[in-house]
Amino acid sequence: MRGTMDKPTLWELRRIRGVANYQFGGQTGRVLFPKGVKVTRSQRTGRVRLIIYRGKVLATLRSSDGLLSLTIDGAKRLVDRMGSETPLTVKVKEGFEEFIKEGRSLFAKHVLEADPAIRPRSEVLIVDRYGRLLAVGKAVLSGVEMTSFRLGLAVKVRKGVCEMGRSSSQP
């Protein structure tokens, strides 16, 4: 991690919570980023880059579009606190969970359910039929398309729960 961890200013905290509310809906910002979060800032621009809580990185604030990329820890926080109400989730059919946990992409034919609010390029949480987190990624199809298509890539998985602890340089 570059930079130092600091307490965010009130404006920064409101901004990252507002981005979460916009991106995931409702009051997810308060759920995802409670009091006590820390941030690291870009050394070049001074803008917030990482949001950290109790030593775990919850999300990255992307400079390219100003939206959040959730880590597995951030996604777990949402799923644990929101349960079946977690927004932007995709449920996987039984038998394919292990592939997704390992970080493999999710295809439309393996989707059991998908939040209809999902749009292409949305940040999504992939869960099993019991609501347990499997992975985080970026939607390729809309939620409606994921459940109606039988062919094609539905979600490009960024990180599976089995990949936790592995460095990005490993295969």
C-alpha positions in Angstrom: 0.0 0.0 0.0 1.3 3.4 -0.9 0.8 6.5 1.1 -0.3 6.7 4.7 -3.6 5.7 6.2 -5.5 8.7 7.4 -8.9 9.5 8.8 -11.0 10.9 5.9 -12.3 14.4 6.1 -16.0 14.8 6.6 -16.4 15.8 3.0 -14.4 12.7 1.8 -16.5 10.4 4.0 -19.7 11.9 2.6 -18.4 11.6 -0.9 -17.4 7.9 -0.7 -20.7 7.1 1.0 -22.5 9.0 -1.6 -20.7 7.2 -4.4 -21.7 3.8 -2.7 -25.3 5.0 -2.4 -25.4 6.0 -6.1 -23.6 2.8 -7.3 -25.3 0.2 -5.1 -28.5 2.0 -4.0 -30.2 2.8 -0.7 -28.0 3.5 2.2 -25.2 1.1 1.3 -22.6 3.8 2.0 -23.2 3.7 5.7 -23.3 -0.1 5.7 -20.1 -0.3 3.7 -18.1 2.6 5.2 -18.9 2.9 9.0 -17.3 5.4 11.4 -13.7 4.6 11.8 -12.7 4.0 8.2 -9.3 5.1 7.0 -8.2 6.2 3.5 -5.0 6.3 1.6 -4.6 9.1 -0.9 -2.7 9.2 -4.2 0.7 10.7 -3.7 0.4 12.6 -7.0 -3.1 14.0 -6.8 -4.0 13.8 -3.1 -7.3 12.1 -4.0 -8.8 9.1 -2.0 -7.6 5.8 -3.5 -8.3 3.1 -1.0 -10.9 2.8 1.8 -9.8 0.7 4.7 -11.6 -0.5 7.8 -9.9 -2.4 10.7 -6.9 -3.1 8.5 -8.9 -4.5 5.5 -9.2 -2.8 2.2 -12.9 -2.5 1.5 -12.8 -0.7 -1.9 -10.8 1.3 -4.3 -12.1 4.6 -5.6 -11.3 4.4 -9.3 -9.9 7.6 -10.8 -11.1 6.7 -14.3 -14.8 7.0 -13.5 -15.0 8.0 -9.8 -16.8 4.7 -8.9 -15.9 2.0 -6.5 -14.3 -1.4 -7.1 -15.1 -3.6 -4.2 -12.6 -6.0 -2.7 -13.7 -9.4 -1.4 -13.7 -7.9 2.2 -15.9 -5.0 1.1 -18.3 -7.4 -0.7 -18.4 -9.7 2.4 -19.3 -6.7 4.5 -22.3 -5.9 2.3 -23.5 -9.5 2.1 -23.1 -10.1 5.9 -25.0 -6.9 6.8 -27.6 -6.8 4.1 -28.3 -10.5 3.5 -30.9 -11.2 0.8 -31.3 -7.4 0.3 -27.8 -7.0 -1.0 -28.0 -5.0 -4.3 -26.4 -6.0 -7.6 -26.1 -9.7 -6.8 -25.9 -12.6 -9.2 -26.8 -16.1 -8.0 -25.0 -19.0 -9.5 -26.6 -22.4 -10.3 -25.5 -25.3 -8.1 -22.4 -27.1 -9.2 -20.5 -24.1 -10.6 -19.6 -22.4 -7.3 -16.1 -23.7 -7.1 -15.2 -22.4 -10.6 -16.4 -18.9 -9.6 -14.6 -19.0 -6.2 -11.4 -19.6 -8.1 -11.9 -16.4 -10.1 -13.2 -17.9 -13.3 -15.7 -15.9 -15.4 -19.4 -16.5 -15.0 -21.4 -17.4 -18.1 -25.1 -16.7 -18.7 -26.1 -20.4 -18.7 -24.9 -20.7 -15.1 -26.9 -17.8 -13.7 -29.8 -18.7 -11.5 -31.0 -15.2 -10.6 -29.7 -11.7 -11.2 -30.8 -8.3 -9.8 -32.7 -6.6 -12.6 -31.0 -3.3 -11.7 -27.7 -4.6 -13.0 -26.4 -2.9 -16.1 -23.4 -3.7 -18.3 -20.2 -2.6 -16.5 -21.9 -2.6 -13.1 -19.9 -3.7 -10.1 -21.6 -7.0 -9.1 -21.4 -9.5 -6.2 -21.6 -13.2 -7.1 -23.3 -15.4 -4.5 -24.4 -19.1 -4.3 -28.0 -20.0 -4.0 -27.8 -19.6 -0.2 -26.4 -16.0 -0.5 -22.8 -16.8 0.4 -20.3 -14.6 -1.4 -18.3 -16.3 -4.2 -16.7 -13.5 -6.1 -16.8 -9.9 -7.2 -16.6 -8.7 -10.8 -17.9 -6.5 -13.6 -21.2 -7.3 -15.4 -21.0 -7.8 -19.2 -24.8 -8.2 -19.6 -27.7 -6.6 -17.9 -29.4 -8.5 -15.1 -32.4 -9.3 -17.3 -30.1 -10.6 -20.1 -28.2 -12.8 -17.7 -31.3 -14.8 -16.8 -32.7 -14.9 -20.3 -29.6 -15.6 -22.4 -28.2 -19.2 -22.7 -24.9 -18.2 -24.3 -22.3 -15.6 -23.6 -20.2 -14.1 -20.8 -22.4 -12.7 -18.0 -19.8 -11.4 -15.5 -16.0 -11.0 -15.8 -14.9 -12.0 -12.4 -12.2 -9.8 -10.8 -11.5 -11.8 -7.6 -12.9 -15.0 -6.2 -13.0 -15.8 -2.5 -10.5 -18.7 -3.0 -8.0 -16.2 -4.4 -7.8 -14.3 -1.1 -4.2 -14.1 0.0 -2.7 -14.9 -3.4 -0.6 -12.2 -5.0 -1.6 -10.9 -8.4 1.6 -12.3 -9.9 0.6 -15.9 -9.3 -1.3 -17.8 -12.0 
